[in-house]
Amino acid sequence: MKKRYFGKLINVNNHNIHIYSEGNGIPVLVFMSGGGTYFPVNDFSKLFKKLSNEYKIAVVERAGYGFSEISTVSRDIDTVLNETRMVLKEAKINPPYILLPHSMAGIEAFYWVQNFPNEIKGIIGIDPALPTFYEIMNLNNVLKMAKILSMIFPKRITNDMVNEVENIKKNANKIKKESLKNVPMLFFVSNGNGTGFKKHKWKNIFNEYSNELNVKIITLEGGHYLHKYFANEIEIISKIFIKENII
């Protein structure tokens, strides 16, 4: 049976949020899951076990994910980010942080840098969603499917996950590219499988958005959940990146 990692439940906005941490070291590596990833701690475990031998890691499971409770508040970007920061603070896991967002969590990570730049030393994105994606992506079918699945599988697809999709375009529109210029970033980019974009288009968007930003792009020939299949590569490259660009 696959191990389930359990940490602490911390109450914010009248619902409990689950946070798991292990290891020691500064900066803290904060893992942020993509939309619809049912159990983020287990999803990231293969990778964070490789990094926690040198750094303290933390995984915050957003409302409706993993061991966290379903919420009754909006999933707008300000609420989501405030909850993440409050949970870390209550758990006494203090900045500075290096953010490791996967997929949709890229928007939250960018917004974090934009609003609290002194807390963030760098971003290591695992196929992170960029604001550009949501400018061109038609989310109507995704939203319809999410609503259907939330009725069929309420324990897996929660109202919070649906609400995130409903808010994502508005959330992405709040990102100001200019605010990202001073933070070192490393993006691990997939071949587009599982994103809804073809390989060439997916990679081109990363290359175009990275212009004038301090970003190193590493392309890995695998699908969207790169951390499950390339944990060794991501570990080695990330540790070098941190030592050369952040510490």
N, C-alpha and C positions, 0 to 999 in steps of 0.2 A: 504494500500500500504506500502511496506517495505521502511523504511527511507534510504535515501542515504546521506552519510556523505561527505561533501565537505570541503577541506582544502585550500591548496595553490598550484599553479602551478609554478614550478621553471624551468627555461631553462638551460639545460645542453646538450652539444654536438648537439646543434641546434634542440632540441625537448623538449617539456614541460613534466616534471615529476610531478605527483601529490603526495603530502604528507599531511596526516591528523594527527593532534595531539590534545590531551586533557589531563587535569589533571596536577598535579605538583609533584615534587619529584625527587630525585637522588638516584640511577642511573635511566636513561631513559630506558623504555622497548621498544625495536624496533621490531615490528612485520614484518616478511618476508614471503611472500606467496609462495606456491608451484607452479609448472609449470601448466599453463592452468587454473588457478583460475581467472575467468573473472573479478570479482570485489572484490579485496582483502580487502578493507576497510569494506564492508558489510560482507564479509566472516568471518572476525575476530571480528566483532562488539559485539557479545554476550559475548565474553571473555574479550575484552579490557574494556568494560563498567564496568566489575567487578573489574578490576585492577586499573583503573584510579582514584578510590577513595583514593588510597594511593601513586600512582606513576604517573609520566608523561609518556604517551604512544605516540608512533609515528608509523604510517604505511606508508611505502614508496611503492608506486605502480610502479613496473618496467615498462620500455617502452613497450607499447602495452597492458597494463593492466588498467582496471578501467578508470579513467579520464586522465591518461597519454597518450601522443601522441605516435604513431608508429614511430620508429626510422629508420635511414638508416645506422646505425653502427653495427658492430659485437656484438654478445652476448657472447663473450669470458669473462671469469671470471674476468679478470682485468678491463675491461670496465664496466661490471655490478657493481662491487664493487665500483669503482671510482665514478660512477653516484650516487649510494646510499649515499656514504659519502659526496659528493658535495651537494646533496639536503639537507641533514641534516645540513650541515655547513651553507648553504645559508638561511635556515629556523631558524638559530640561536638555533638549538637543539644540544647541545654540549655533548661530552662524559664526564663521562663514560657511557657505555651502557650495558644493558643485552639484548642479542639477543633472539628472539622467532621465530625461523625458522620452517616453515612447509614444509615437503616433500623435493622437490628439492632444496629449499633455504638452506637446511643444508650445502650444499657444499659451498655456498657463506659465510655462517656464519663461517665455519671452516677456510676458506681462510682469512677472516677478522682477526680472532685470529692469524693466522699464520703470517700475514704481519703487523698488527697494534695491537699487544697484549696489549699495554697500554690503548687502547680505550675500551677494553671489560672486564667487571667484571664477566661475566658468560653467559652460554647458557642454555636456557630452550627450548629443542627441542620437537616439536609436530609431532611425527612420522617422524623425520627428515631423509632425505636420507643420507646414508653413502657412502663413496667412494667404498666400497666393492660391493654395489648393482650394480654399473655401470660396474664393472669388469666382472660380470657374466650375466648381463641382455642383452638380444638381443633387441635392439631398432629399428631395421629395420621396423617392423610392426607398432610400435608406430609412427615413423617418417612418414611412408606412410599415415597413418590415419590422422595425424596432417596436412599434406599437402592437403589432400582431404578436410578436414573440413575447412581449411583456405580459400579454394576456394568457398565452399558452404556457410559458415558463416563468411565472412570476418570481420564482426563487433565483432565477439566473439573469433575466432582463428586467431591471427595476424601473420604476418611474423616474428615478434620478438619471439613469442612463438615457432614457428617452428625452428628458428635459435638457440634458447636455447637448444632444443633437439639435434640438429646437433652438438652442442659444448659440451654437458654435459659429455661425456666420457673423452674428453681432459681436461675439467675443473676439473673433479674429480681426474684425474691423478696428478694434481698439489698439492693435499693435502698431507702434510707430517704429519703422525700421531704423531710424536715426538713433533710437535709444539703445540699439544693440551693438553699436560700433566699437565700444570700448571693452567688451567682454570676450575673452578667448573662447572659441567654440570648436568642437570636433563633431562632425556629423558622420555617422555610419549609415550609408544609403543602400537600400535594397534594389532588387531588379524590378520592383513595382508589383510583383505578385501579391495579391490580397489588398491592394490599394484602390483598385478601380481605374488606375492609369496604366498605360503601356510603358514599357521599360524606357524607351527613348524620351517620352514626355516627362516621366517621373524624374529622371536624372537631370533633364534640362531645366526644370523648375528649380531644383536645388542649386545648380550652377548659376542661374540668372539671379536668384535671390541673394546668393552669397557675395555678389559683387559689392565691393567697398566695405565688406564686413571681415572681421578677423576669424575666418572659418577655414578649417582643414577638412576636406571631404575624403572619406574612405569608402569606396564602393565594394560591396560584398555580393556575390552572386547567389542570393537566396531571397526568400520571401519576406514579408513585412515583419514577422517576429524574429528578427535577426539574433536576438539575445538567446534564443533557445538553441540555435544551431551553430552559432559562431562565438560562443562564450569565451573560448580560449583566445581567439584573435582579438576580440573586443577588450578582454582583460589586459593583454600585453600592450596593445596600442594605447589604451586609456592610461595605463600607468606611466608609459613614456611621455604621453601628452601632458599629464599632470606635472610630472617632474620638470619637463622642459618649458612649460608655459604658465604654470600657476604657482607652484611652490618656490 
